């Protein structure tokens, strides 16, 4: 069992930055793929970023490349999402996820999810 708790969301102006954290407990954290997804009202869930456990390889969705950076700290059982140059289009609930599927870019393949943290970017 893995429990995930996101934090760090809030309200920022366009062009600003936020850092989201996801604290994990239970399970072998370092052996899970970790992902960030987001979902805005009326829109489908969108892949944001992932780190693959085997090589610590990082992947990003096209809409956030160059602006968002994901990292993990295995000693702290925590992953982070640094979000820079935020746009109103980034407004969404951001979810942290853990899984072991090779299809790390597919939300339905993840086993565990946090409750989400709201990010709102104003114009």
ROVO-504158 format. One record per residue: residue number from 1; residue in one letter; x, y, z of N, C-alpha, C in turn. Coordinates in steps of 0.02 Angstrom, whole numbers, padded with zeros to 5 digits. Atoms other than C-alpha are relative to their C-alpha. Example, Ala and Ser with C-alpha at 12.3 -4.5 7.8 and 13.67 -1.06 7.14 Angstrom:
2
<nr 1&rest A&n.X 00045&n.Y -00059&n.Z 00000&ca.X 00615&ca.Y -00225&ca.Z 00390&c.X 00045&c.Y 00060&c.Z 00000>
<nr 2&rest S&n.X -00042&n.Y -00059&n.Z -00003&ca.X 00684&ca.Y -00053&ca.Z 00357&c.X -00039&c.Y 00055&c.Z 00037>
//
This chain:
123
<nr 1&rest X&n.X 00041&n.Y -00060&n.Z 00000&ca.X 00000&ca.Y 00000&ca.Z 00000&c.X 00043&c.Y 00062&c.Z 00000>
<nr 2&rest X&n.X -00035&n.Y -00063&n.Z 00005&ca.X 00058&ca.Y 00173&ca.Z -00045&c.X -00051&c.Y 00056&c.Z 00011>
<nr 3&rest X&n.X 00041&n.Y -00059&n.Z -00011&ca.X -00018&ca.Y 00334&ca.Z 00020&c.X 00038&c.Y 00061&c.Z -00025>
<nr 4&rest X&n.X -00030&n.Y -00058&n.Z 00031&ca.X 00014&ca.Y 00496&ca.Z -00071&c.X -00038&c.Y 00062&c.Z 00022>
<nr 5&rest X&n.X 00030&n.Y -00063&n.Z -00022&ca.X -00017&ca.Y 00672&ca.Z -00009&c.X 00035&c.Y 00057&c.Z -00037>
<nr 6&rest X&n.X -00027&n.Y -00057&n.Z 00036&ca.X 00007&ca.Y 00823&ca.Z -00121&c.X -00007&c.Y 00063&c.Z 00042>
<nr 7&rest X&n.X 00004&n.Y -00065&n.Z -00032&ca.X 00040&ca.Y 00998&ca.Z -00060&c.X 00035&c.Y 00051&c.Z -00044>
<nr 8&rest X&n.X -00036&n.Y -00053&n.Z 00035&ca.X 00101&ca.Y 01165&ca.Z -00124&c.X -00041&c.Y 00038&c.Z -00051>
<nr 9&rest X&n.X 00042&n.Y -00036&n.Z 00047&ca.X -00044&ca.Y 01219&ca.Z -00233&c.X -00021&c.Y 00067&c.Z 00028>
<nr 10&rest X&n.X 00023&n.Y -00066&n.Z -00021&ca.X -00117&ca.Y 01392&ca.Z -00227&c.X -00017&c.Y 00043&c.Z -00059>
<nr 11&rest X&n.X 00017&n.Y -00050&n.Z 00050&ca.X -00158&ca.Y 01549&ca.Z -00323&c.X 00062&c.Y 00041&c.Z -00016>
<nr 12&rest X&n.X -00056&n.Y -00040&n.Z 00023&ca.X -00024&ca.Y 01634&ca.Z -00426&c.X -00020&c.Y 00039&c.Z -00062>
<nr 13&rest X&n.X 00011&n.Y -00039&n.Z 00061&ca.X -00018&ca.Y 01764&ca.Z -00562&c.X 00038&c.Y -00033&c.Z -00058>
<nr 14&rest X&n.X -00034&n.Y 00025&n.Z 00059&ca.X 00029&ca.Y 01719&ca.Z -00739&c.X 00073&c.Y 00022&c.Z 00000>
<nr 15&rest X&n.X -00072&n.Y -00013&n.Z -00001&ca.X 00217&ca.Y 01707&ca.Z -00755&c.X 00033&c.Y -00019&c.Z 00065>
<nr 16&rest X&n.X -00028&n.Y 00018&n.Z -00065&ca.X 00239&ca.Y 01654&ca.Z -00575&c.X 00019&c.Y -00073&c.Z 00004>
<nr 17&rest X&n.X -00024&n.Y 00067&n.Z -00011&ca.X 00302&ca.Y 01493&ca.Z -00501&c.X -00031&c.Y -00031&c.Z 00062>
<nr 18&rest X&n.X 00020&n.Y 00040&n.Z -00058&ca.X 00247&ca.Y 01357&ca.Z -00381&c.X 00040&c.Y -00064&c.Z 00000>
<nr 19&rest X&n.X -00030&n.Y 00066&n.Z -00007&ca.X 00326&ca.Y 01199&ca.Z -00316&c.X -00048&c.Y -00045&c.Z 00037>
<nr 20&rest X&n.X 00043&n.Y 00049&n.Z -00031&ca.X 00214&ca.Y 01052&ca.Z -00282&c.X 00042&c.Y -00056&c.Z 00030>
<nr 21&rest X&n.X -00033&n.Y 00057&n.Z -00032&ca.X 00265&ca.Y 00912&ca.Z -00165&c.X -00049&c.Y -00057&c.Z 00005>
<nr 22&rest X&n.X 00040&n.Y 00060&n.Z -00009&ca.X 00202&ca.Y 00735&ca.Z -00153&c.X 00038&c.Y -00045&c.Z 00048>
<nr 23&rest X&n.X -00031&n.Y 00042&n.Z -00050&ca.X 00245&ca.Y 00640&ca.Z 00005&c.X -00032&c.Y -00069&c.Z -00002>
<nr 24&rest X&n.X 00023&n.Y 00069&n.Z 00005&ca.X 00232&ca.Y 00451&ca.Z -00005&c.X 00018&c.Y -00038&c.Z 00063>
<nr 25&rest X&n.X -00014&n.Y 00045&n.Z -00055&ca.X 00220&ca.Y 00322&ca.Z 00132&c.X -00023&c.Y -00070&c.Z -00020>
<nr 26&rest X&n.X 00016&n.Y 00068&n.Z 00018&ca.X 00216&ca.Y 00134&ca.Z 00121&c.X 00031&c.Y -00021&c.Z -00066>
<nr 27&rest X&n.X -00027&n.Y 00025&n.Z 00061&ca.X 00283&ca.Y 00023&ca.Z -00015&c.X 00074&c.Y 00016&c.Z -00009>
<nr 28&rest X&n.X -00069&n.Y -00014&n.Z 00017&ca.X 00454&ca.Y 00027&ca.Z -00094&c.X 00002&c.Y 00059&c.Z -00047>
<nr 29&rest X&n.X 00007&n.Y -00061&n.Z 00038&ca.X 00453&ca.Y 00206&ca.Z -00151&c.X 00046&c.Y 00002&c.Z -00060>
<nr 30&rest X&n.X -00050&n.Y -00007&n.Z 00053&ca.X 00611&ca.Y 00197&ca.Z -00253&c.X -00013&c.Y -00047&c.Z -00059>
<nr 31&rest X&n.X 00014&n.Y 00048&n.Z 00053&ca.X 00541&ca.Y 00052&ca.Z -00356&c.X -00065&c.Y 00015&c.Z -00037>
<nr 32&rest X&n.X 00061&n.Y -00021&n.Z 00034&ca.X 00385&ca.Y 00144&ca.Z -00413&c.X 00015&c.Y 00055&c.Z -00050>
<nr 33&rest X&n.X 00004&n.Y -00059&n.Z 00043&ca.X 00363&ca.Y 00255&ca.Z -00562&c.X -00044&c.Y 00051&c.Z 00035>
<nr 34&rest X&n.X 00039&n.Y -00053&n.Z -00030&ca.X 00299&ca.Y 00422&ca.Z -00503&c.X -00021&c.Y 00049&c.Z -00055>
<nr 35&rest X&n.X 00026&n.Y -00044&n.Z 00051&ca.X 00190&ca.Y 00535&ca.Z -00606&c.X -00040&c.Y 00058&c.Z 00028>
<nr 36&rest X&n.X 00044&n.Y -00056&n.Z -00013&ca.X 00101&ca.Y 00701&ca.Z -00604&c.X -00050&c.Y 00005&c.Z -00058>
<nr 37&rest X&n.X 00054&n.Y -00011&n.Z 00048&ca.X -00065&ca.Y 00724&ca.Z -00692&c.X -00041&c.Y 00060&c.Z 00024>
<nr 38&rest X&n.X 00043&n.Y -00055&n.Z -00018&ca.X -00186&ca.Y 00867&ca.Z -00696&c.X -00066&c.Y -00005&c.Z -00037>
<nr 39&rest X&n.X 00066&n.Y 00000&n.Z 00031&ca.X -00369&ca.Y 00892&ca.Z -00734&c.X -00036&c.Y 00064&c.Z 00017>
<nr 40&rest X&n.X 00039&n.Y -00061&n.Z -00007&ca.X -00467&ca.Y 01050&ca.Z -00762&c.X -00073&c.Y -00017&c.Z -00014>
<nr 41&rest X&n.X 00071&n.Y 00013&n.Z 00013&ca.X -00658&ca.Y 01060&ca.Z -00763&c.X -00015&c.Y -00002&c.Z -00075>
<nr 42&rest X&n.X 00018&n.Y 00007&n.Z 00069&ca.X -00727&ca.Y 01000&ca.Z -00928&c.X 00054&c.Y -00025&c.Z -00046>
<nr 43&rest X&n.X -00056&n.Y 00024&n.Z 00041&ca.X -00560&ca.Y 00933&ca.Z -00987&c.X 00021&c.Y -00069&c.Z 00025>
<nr 44&rest X&n.X -00023&n.Y 00066&n.Z -00018&ca.X -00486&ca.Y 00761&ca.Z -00988&c.X 00064&c.Y 00004&c.Z 00042>
<nr 45&rest X&n.X -00061&n.Y 00003&n.Z -00039&ca.X -00348&ca.Y 00710&ca.Z -00870&c.X 00060&c.Y 00001&c.Z -00046>
<nr 46&rest X&n.X -00057&n.Y -00012&n.Z 00042&ca.X -00181&ca.Y 00762&ca.Z -00940&c.X 00064&c.Y -00022&c.Z 00035>
<nr 47&rest X&n.X -00066&n.Y 00018&n.Z -00026&ca.X -00009&ca.Y 00688&ca.Z -00916&c.X 00044&c.Y 00061&c.Z 00004>
<nr 48&rest X&n.X -00043&n.Y -00058&n.Z -00011&ca.X 00111&ca.Y 00815&ca.Z -00845&c.X 00074&c.Y -00021&c.Z 00001>
<nr 49&rest X&n.X -00070&n.Y 00020&n.Z -00007&ca.X 00271&ca.Y 00726&ca.Z -00795&c.X 00004&c.Y -00068&c.Z 00034>
<nr 50&rest X&n.X -00011&n.Y 00064&n.Z -00033&ca.X 00342&ca.Y 00560&ca.Z -00737&c.X 00074&c.Y -00012&c.Z 00008>
<nr 51&rest X&n.X -00068&n.Y 00025&n.Z -00011&ca.X 00501&ca.Y 00486&ca.Z -00666&c.X -00004&c.Y -00075&c.Z 00005>
<nr 52&rest X&n.X -00001&n.Y 00072&n.Z 00002&ca.X 00539&ca.Y 00305&ca.Z -00703&c.X 00052&c.Y -00025&c.Z 00050>
<nr 53&rest X&n.X -00042&n.Y 00020&n.Z -00055&ca.X 00614&ca.Y 00212&ca.Z -00557&c.X 00067&c.Y -00030&c.Z -00021>
<nr 54&rest X&n.X -00059&n.Y 00039&n.Z 00018&ca.X 00740&ca.Y 00105&ca.Z -00651&c.X 00059&c.Y 00043&c.Z -00018>
<nr 55&rest X&n.X -00054&n.Y -00042&n.Z 00024&ca.X 00841&ca.Y 00247&ca.Z -00724&c.X -00007&c.Y 00073&c.Z 00020>
<nr 56&rest X&n.X 00015&n.Y -00070&n.Z -00019&ca.X 00768&ca.Y 00404&ca.Z -00646&c.X -00009&c.Y 00043&c.Z -00062>
<nr 57&rest X&n.X 00014&n.Y -00037&n.Z 00061&ca.X 00722&ca.Y 00455&ca.Z -00822&c.X -00063&c.Y 00041&c.Z 00008>
<nr 58&rest X&n.X 00056&n.Y -00046&n.Z -00007&ca.X 00606&ca.Y 00603&ca.Z -00830&c.X -00033&c.Y 00012&c.Z -00068>
<nr 59&rest X&n.X 00039&n.Y -00014&n.Z 00059&ca.X 00468&ca.Y 00634&ca.Z -00956&c.X -00050&c.Y 00055&c.Z 00015>
<nr 60&rest X&n.X 00045&n.Y -00057&n.Z -00009&ca.X 00356&ca.Y 00784&ca.Z -00983&c.X -00051&c.Y 00002&c.Z -00056>
<nr 61&rest X&n.X 00049&n.Y -00013&n.Z 00051&ca.X 00197&ca.Y 00822&ca.Z -01073&c.X 00020&c.Y 00060&c.Z -00042>
<nr 62&rest X&n.X -00021&n.Y -00052&n.Z 00046&ca.X 00216&ca.Y 00934&ca.Z -01223&c.X -00019&c.Y 00070&c.Z 00024>
<nr 63&rest X&n.X 00024&n.Y -00065&n.Z -00021&ca.X 00118&ca.Y 01075&ca.Z -01144&c.X 00041&c.Y 00031&c.Z 00056>
<nr 64&rest X&n.X -00038&n.Y -00026&n.Z -00056&ca.X 00238&ca.Y 01093&ca.Z -00998&c.X 00075&c.Y -00004&c.Z -00009>
<nr 65&rest X&n.X -00072&n.Y 00006&n.Z 00012&ca.X 00408&ca.Y 01055&ca.Z -01074&c.X 00033&c.Y 00068&c.Z 00000>
<nr 66&rest X&n.X -00036&n.Y -00062&n.Z -00005&ca.X 00533&ca.Y 01189&ca.Z -01035&c.X -00022&c.Y 00045&c.Z 00057>
<nr 67&rest X&n.X 00026&n.Y -00041&n.Z -00055&ca.X 00428&ca.Y 01259&ca.Z -00893&c.X -00004&c.Y -00038&c.Z 00066>
<nr 68&rest X&n.X 00008&n.Y 00041&n.Z -00060&ca.X 00402&ca.Y 01116&ca.Z -00770&c.X 00059&c.Y -00047&c.Z 00006>
<nr 69&rest X&n.X -00054&n.Y 00047&n.Z -00014&ca.X 00535&ca.Y 01008&ca.Z -00688&c.X -00022&c.Y -00046&c.Z 00056>
<nr 70&rest X&n.X 00016&n.Y 00049&n.Z -00051&ca.X 00502&ca.Y 00848&ca.Z -00592&c.X 00064&c.Y -00028&c.Z 00030>
<nr 71&rest X&n.X -00057&n.Y 00031&n.Z -00034&ca.X 00621&ca.Y 00775&ca.Z -00464&c.X -00026&c.Y -00046&c.Z 00055>
<nr 72&rest X&n.X 00019&n.Y 00044&n.Z -00055&ca.X 00620&ca.Y 00642&ca.Z -00330&c.X 00057&c.Y -00005&c.Z 00049>
<nr 73&rest X&n.X -00048&n.Y 00010&n.Z -00053&ca.X 00707&ca.Y 00619&ca.Z -00165&c.X -00019&c.Y -00064&c.Z 00036>
<nr 74&rest X&n.X 00018&n.Y 00065&n.Z -00029&ca.X 00705&ca.Y 00437&ca.Z -00117&c.X 00009&c.Y -00003&c.Z 00075>
<nr 75&rest X&n.X -00012&n.Y -00001&n.Z -00072&ca.X 00776&ca.Y 00471&ca.Z 00055&c.X -00059&c.Y 00030&c.Z 00038>
<nr 76&rest X&n.X 00057&n.Y -00033&n.Z -00032&ca.X 00625&ca.Y 00580&ca.Z 00093&c.X -00067&c.Y -00027&c.Z -00024>
<nr 77&rest X&n.X 00062&n.Y 00028&n.Z 00028&ca.X 00498&ca.Y 00476&ca.Z -00004&c.X -00044&c.Y 00055&c.Z -00028>
<nr 78&rest X&n.X 00036&n.Y -00058&n.Z 00024&ca.X 00448&ca.Y 00634&ca.Z -00093&c.X 00019&c.Y 00014&c.Z -00073>
<nr 79&rest X&n.X -00012&n.Y -00025&n.Z 00067&ca.X 00430&ca.Y 00694&ca.Z -00271&c.X -00025&c.Y 00072&c.Z -00004>
<nr 80&rest X&n.X 00015&n.Y -00070&n.Z 00006&ca.X 00418&ca.Y 00873&ca.Z -00328&c.X -00016&c.Y 00017&c.Z -00072>
<nr 81&rest X&n.X 00013&n.Y -00027&n.Z 00066&ca.X 00352&ca.Y 00971&ca.Z -00473&c.X 00011&c.Y 00076&c.Z 00004>
<nr 82&rest X&n.X -00014&n.Y -00071&n.Z 00003&ca.X 00432&ca.Y 01140&ca.Z -00499&c.X -00033&c.Y 00029&c.Z -00062>
<nr 83&rest X&n.X 00038&n.Y -00029&n.Z 00055&ca.X 00318&ca.Y 01246&ca.Z -00607&c.X 00018&c.Y 00073&c.Z -00007>
<nr 84&rest X&n.X -00020&n.Y -00068&n.Z 00015&ca.X 00385&ca.Y 01404&ca.Z -00686&c.X -00040&c.Y 00026&c.Z -00059>
<nr 85&rest X&n.X 00034&n.Y -00032&n.Z 00056&ca.X 00313&ca.Y 01528&ca.Z -00809&c.X -00071&c.Y -00024&c.Z -00007>
<nr 86&rest X&n.X 00068&n.Y 00027&n.Z -00001&ca.X 00138&ca.Y 01477&ca.Z -00761&c.X -00047&c.Y 00042&c.Z -00043>
<nr 87&rest X&n.X 00050&n.Y -00030&n.Z 00044&ca.X -00005&ca.Y 01513&ca.Z -00879&c.X -00069&c.Y -00015&c.Z 00028>
<nr 88&rest X&n.X 00069&n.Y 00016&n.Z -00021&ca.X -00192&ca.Y 01524&ca.Z -00847&c.X -00022&c.Y -00070&c.Z -00022>
<nr 89&rest X&n.X 00017&n.Y 00066&n.Z 00024&ca.X -00206&ca.Y 01364&ca.Z -00949&c.X 00026&c.Y -00056&c.Z 00045>
<nr 90&rest X&n.X -00025&n.Y 00049&n.Z -00047&ca.X -00110&ca.Y 01275&ca.Z -00811&c.X -00046&c.Y -00010&c.Z 00059>
<nr 91&rest X&n.X 00047&n.Y 00007&n.Z -00055&ca.X -00255&ca.Y 01298&ca.Z -00692&c.X -00033&c.Y -00068&c.Z -00001>
<nr 92&rest X&n.X 00026&n.Y 00068&n.Z -00004&ca.X -00309&ca.Y 01126&ca.Z -00635&c.X 00012&c.Y -00027&c.Z 00070>
<nr 93&rest X&n.X -00019&n.Y 00039&n.Z -00058&ca.X -00307&ca.Y 01003&ca.Z -00494&c.X 00056&c.Y -00046&c.Z -00020>
<nr 94&rest X&n.X -00059&n.Y 00039&n.Z 00015&ca.X -00138&ca.Y 00919&ca.Z -00492&c.X 00003&c.Y -00060&c.Z 00046>
<nr 95&rest X&n.X 00000&n.Y 00063&n.Z -00037&ca.X -00125&ca.Y 00738&ca.Z -00440&c.X 00068&c.Y -00034&c.Z -00006>
<nr 96&rest X&n.X -00059&n.Y 00042&n.Z -00002&ca.X 00024&ca.Y 00634&ca.Z -00390&c.X -00022&c.Y -00073&c.Z -00004>
<nr 97&rest X&n.X 00017&n.Y 00070&n.Z 00008&ca.X 00023&ca.Y 00451&ca.Z -00437&c.X 00063&c.Y -00044&c.Z 00004>
<nr 98&rest X&n.X -00054&n.Y 00050&n.Z -00004&ca.X 00129&ca.Y 00295&ca.Z -00409&c.X -00023&c.Y -00063&c.Z -00034>
<nr 99&rest X&n.X 00017&n.Y 00062&n.Z 00034&ca.X 00133&ca.Y 00139&ca.Z -00515&c.X 00061&c.Y -00037&c.Z -00024>
<nr 100&rest X&n.X -00054&n.Y 00043&n.Z 00024&ca.X 00235&ca.Y 00001&ca.Z -00590&c.X -00007&c.Y -00021&c.Z -00072>
<nr 101&rest X&n.X 00011&n.Y 00016&n.Z 00070&ca.X 00169&ca.Y -00008&ca.Z -00766&c.X 00052&c.Y 00035&c.Z -00044>
<nr 102&rest X&n.X -00044&n.Y -00031&n.Z 00048&ca.X 00282&ca.Y 00025&ca.Z -00913&c.X -00034&c.Y 00056&c.Z -00038>
<nr 103&rest X&n.X 00038&n.Y -00053&n.Z 00033&ca.X 00144&ca.Y 00136&ca.Z -00982&c.X -00009&c.Y 00058&c.Z 00048>
<nr 104&rest X&n.X -00002&n.Y -00052&n.Z -00051&ca.X 00191&ca.Y 00277&ca.Z -00866&c.X -00037&c.Y 00063&c.Z -00020>
<nr 105&rest X&n.X 00033&n.Y -00060&n.Z 00026&ca.X 00106&ca.Y 00406&ca.Z -00975&c.X -00076&c.Y -00007&c.Z 00001>
<nr 106&rest X&n.X 00071&n.Y 00014&n.Z -00002&ca.X -00067&ca.Y 00328&ca.Z -00951&c.X -00024&c.Y 00001&c.Z 00072>
<nr 107&rest X&n.X 00022&n.Y -00006&n.Z -00068&ca.X -00157&ca.Y 00381&ca.Z -00794&c.X -00033&c.Y -00063&c.Z 00028>
<nr 108&rest X&n.X 00035&n.Y 00060&n.Z -00023&ca.X -00264&ca.Y 00224&ca.Z -00784&c.X 00047&c.Y -00057&c.Z 00019>
<nr 109&rest X&n.X -00048&n.Y 00052&n.Z -00016&ca.X -00106&ca.Y 00120&ca.Z -00768&c.X 00031&c.Y 00010&c.Z 00069>
<nr 110&rest X&n.X -00028&n.Y -00012&n.Z -00066&ca.X -00058&ca.Y 00197&ca.Z -00601&c.X -00043&c.Y -00031&c.Z 00054>
<nr 111&rest X&n.X 00035&n.Y 00036&n.Z -00054&ca.X -00103&ca.Y 00104&ca.Z -00443&c.X -00024&c.Y 00045&c.Z 00056>
<nr 112&rest X&n.X 00014&n.Y -00041&n.Z -00058&ca.X -00104&ca.Y 00242&ca.Z -00314&c.X -00003&c.Y 00074&c.Z -00019>
<nr 113&rest X&n.X 00011&n.Y -00071&n.Z 00014&ca.X -00163&ca.Y 00422&ca.Z -00316&c.X -00008&c.Y 00040&c.Z 00064>
<nr 114&rest X&n.X 00016&n.Y -00047&n.Z -00053&ca.X -00162&ca.Y 00569&ca.Z -00201&c.X -00067&c.Y 00033&c.Z -00011>
<nr 115&rest X&n.X 00064&n.Y -00034&n.Z 00005&ca.X -00312&ca.Y 00680&ca.Z -00171&c.X 00002&c.Y 00062&c.Z -00043>
<nr 116&rest X&n.X -00007&n.Y -00057&n.Z 00044&ca.X -00244&ca.Y 00821&ca.Z -00275&c.X 00010&c.Y 00065&c.Z 00037>
<nr 117&rest X&n.X -00009&n.Y -00067&n.Z -00026&ca.X -00195&ca.Y 01001&ca.Z -00247&c.X -00017&c.Y 00050&c.Z -00055>
<nr 118&rest X&n.X 00025&n.Y -00048&n.Z 00049&ca.X -00275&ca.Y 01150&ca.Z -00333&c.X 00054&c.Y 00051&c.Z -00017>
<nr 119&rest X&n.X -00043&n.Y -00053&n.Z 00026&ca.X -00169&ca.Y 01264&ca.Z -00440&c.X -00043&c.Y 00046&c.Z -00042>
<nr 120&rest X&n.X 00038&n.Y -00049&n.Z 00037&ca.X -00250&ca.Y 01423&ca.Z -00502&c.X 00047&c.Y 00056&c.Z -00022>
<nr 121&rest X&n.X -00044&n.Y -00051&n.Z 00029&ca.X -00159&ca.Y 01544&ca.Z -00617&c.X -00045&c.Y 00055&c.Z -00028>
<nr 122&rest X&n.X 00040&n.Y -00057&n.Z 00021&ca.X -00237&ca.Y 01715&ca.Z -00639&c.X 00035&c.Y 00040&c.Z -00053>
<nr 123&rest X&n.X -00027&n.Y -00042&n.Z 00052&ca.X -00214&ca.Y 01833&ca.Z -00784&c.X 00025&c.Y 00066&c.Z 00028>
//
